[in-house]
Amino acid sequence: MIRRSSLLLLLLLATWLPAAAQDSRGSISGRAVDQSGSSVTGVQVRATNTGTGASVDAETNDSGNYTLPFLLPGIYNVTAELTGFQKLERKGVEVRVNDSVTVD
C-alpha cells in the first residue's frame, strides 16, 4: 500500500511541475531598421493594451532589437518613436497566452 501511494504522489508531482512552470503571459519583440536596412539604436517602443490602457516601454539595443515581455493576453497598439524619424504605429496586435509576437 505504501508503494502504491508513493507512486501516486510521484505521478501527481510529475504532472504538476510542468504546469507550474507555464506562464499565462506573452511578449512582443522585433527589430527597428532604417530605409537602408541598418539597425536603429535608441528607438522608444511602447505597447498599450487597448482593453486596459496599461502600457509597457522598451528601447532598441545596439542591434536594433527590443523585447516587451510579460504582457497579459489582449490586443495592443505598438508605437515606435525616435527623433528625426517618422513615428510608426501598428494597431490591433493580438497577444495570446504564451505567445511571442514579432513586430518589426
Helices and strands as residue ranges (DSSP letters): H 2-21, E 26-31, E 44-49, E 55-59, E 65-71, E 74-81, E 88-95, E 100-102
